[in-house]
Amino acid sequence: MASAAYSKIVVAVDGSSTSGLALAEAIRVAAPGGAMVLALYVVDTGTPMFDVGYYDPSQLQKAFEESGQRALQDAAQQLSAAGVPHETRLVSEAPVPGDIGASINEAARQWGADLLVIGTHGRRGVRRLVLGSVAEAVIRQSTTPVLLVRGEAKAD
């Protein structure tokens, strides 16, 4: 194996087209040097604000976890097809509840990542406009180098 600039790369995935672009970029960076990639999905544990009398938060949590598993399975298939050694991780109990950016950074730190790859526009909807983007939170708080991958102009 040739000496690689990065040996452990975390890529945040959420099933959006932009996270797909981030995954492709992580593969492009990892493949030549044989770097290990961790595909990471952090379940949004923030308190949803619905204008309804009652909803079952356990059903919402289950739906988020199922979505995360699908995103991770897709990422694993792409990483395998590219011959990139990898792991996947679903973080369902975030170390920083409601702060996905901080949770991504903490998972990267714990795993020993030397590069974090994230798309600039994932699936965040109106909440992104109110609370700021996950990518922005990641770069503001990260102690690991961050590679931002710009999304396409169309919305998810």
C-alpha positions in Angstrom: 0.0 0.0 0.0 1.3 3.4 -0.9 1.6 6.1 1.7 -1.7 7.9 1.9 -2.5 11.4 2.9 -5.5 10.0 4.9 -5.9 6.6 6.5 -9.3 6.9 8.2 -12.0 8.9 6.5 -15.5 9.5 7.9 -18.3 10.3 5.4 -21.6 11.5 6.7 -24.5 10.1 4.8 -28.2 10.8 5.0 -29.7 9.3 1.8 -29.7 12.7 -0.1 -28.2 13.2 -3.5 -25.6 15.5 -1.9 -24.5 12.9 0.6 -24.2 10.6 -2.4 -21.8 13.1 -3.9 -19.9 13.2 -0.6 -19.7 9.4 -0.6 -18.3 9.4 -4.1 -15.7 12.0 -3.1 -14.7 9.9 0.0 -14.3 6.9 -2.3 -12.2 8.9 -4.7 -9.9 10.1 -1.9 -9.7 6.7 -0.1 -9.3 4.3 -3.0 -5.7 5.1 -4.2 -4.1 4.8 -0.8 -6.3 2.1 0.7 -7.8 4.3 3.4 -10.6 2.9 5.6 -13.9 4.7 5.3 -16.6 5.0 8.0 -20.0 5.7 6.6 -21.9 7.5 9.4 -25.5 8.2 9.9 -26.6 10.2 12.9 -30.3 10.0 13.8 -31.8 13.4 14.4 -32.9 13.2 18.0 -33.9 16.9 18.2 -37.4 17.6 19.4 -39.7 17.9 16.4 -42.2 20.7 16.5 -45.5 19.5 15.2 -48.7 21.4 15.3 -50.7 18.4 16.4 -52.2 17.3 19.7 -50.3 13.9 19.9 -47.7 12.0 18.0 -45.7 8.9 19.0 -42.0 9.8 19.2 -41.0 6.2 19.2 -42.5 5.7 15.7 -40.7 8.8 14.5 -37.4 7.5 15.9 -38.0 4.1 14.3 -38.6 5.7 10.9 -35.4 7.8 11.2 -33.4 4.6 12.2 -34.9 2.7 9.2 -34.0 5.5 6.9 -30.5 5.5 8.3 -30.1 1.8 7.8 -31.1 2.1 4.2 -28.6 5.0 3.6 -25.8 2.9 5.3 -26.7 -0.2 3.2 -26.5 1.9 0.0 -23.1 3.4 1.1 -21.7 0.0 2.0 -22.7 -1.4 -1.4 -20.9 1.5 -3.2 -17.8 1.2 -1.0 -17.6 -2.5 -1.6 -18.1 -2.1 -5.3 -15.2 0.4 -5.3 -13.0 -2.0 -3.3 -12.7 0.4 -0.4 -12.3 -1.1 3.1 -15.2 0.3 5.2 -17.4 0.2 8.2 -20.8 1.6 8.8 -22.3 3.2 11.9 -25.7 4.3 12.9 -25.7 6.7 15.8 -29.2 6.5 17.3 -28.3 7.9 20.7 -26.4 11.0 19.8 -23.8 12.2 22.3 -25.1 15.7 21.8 -28.9 15.4 21.4 -30.3 17.6 18.7 -26.9 18.7 17.4 -26.1 16.5 14.5 -22.9 18.4 13.6 -21.5 17.9 17.1 -22.5 14.3 17.1 -20.7 13.8 13.7 -17.6 15.4 15.0 -17.7 13.3 18.2 -18.1 10.1 16.2 -15.2 11.1 14.0 -13.0 11.9 17.0 -13.8 8.6 18.7 -13.1 6.6 15.6 -9.7 8.4 15.1 -10.6 9.9 11.7 -8.1 12.1 10.0 -10.6 13.5 7.4 -14.3 14.1 7.5 -16.3 14.4 4.3 -19.8 15.9 4.3 -22.2 17.3 1.7 -23.2 21.0 2.0 -26.9 20.4 1.6 -28.5 17.3 2.9 -32.1 16.5 3.9 -32.9 19.1 6.5 -35.9 21.0 5.1 -37.2 24.1 6.9 -35.3 23.2 10.1 -32.1 23.9 8.3 -33.2 27.5 7.6 -34.0 28.0 11.2 -31.1 26.3 12.9 -28.3 26.5 10.4 -26.9 23.7 8.3 -25.3 20.5 9.6 -22.2 21.1 7.4 -21.8 24.6 8.9 -22.0 23.1 12.5 -19.4 20.4 11.6 -16.9 22.9 10.2 -17.4 25.3 13.1 -16.7 22.7 15.7 -14.4 20.2 14.0 -10.8 19.5 15.0 -10.4 17.2 12.1 -9.9 18.5 8.5 -13.3 18.7 6.7 -13.8 18.2 3.0 -17.1 19.9 1.9 -18.8 18.6 -1.2 -21.2 21.0 -2.8 -24.6 19.7 -3.7 -26.4 20.2 -7.0 -28.5 23.3 -7.5 -31.8 21.4 -7.3 -33.4 20.7 -4.0 -33.9 17.1 -2.6 
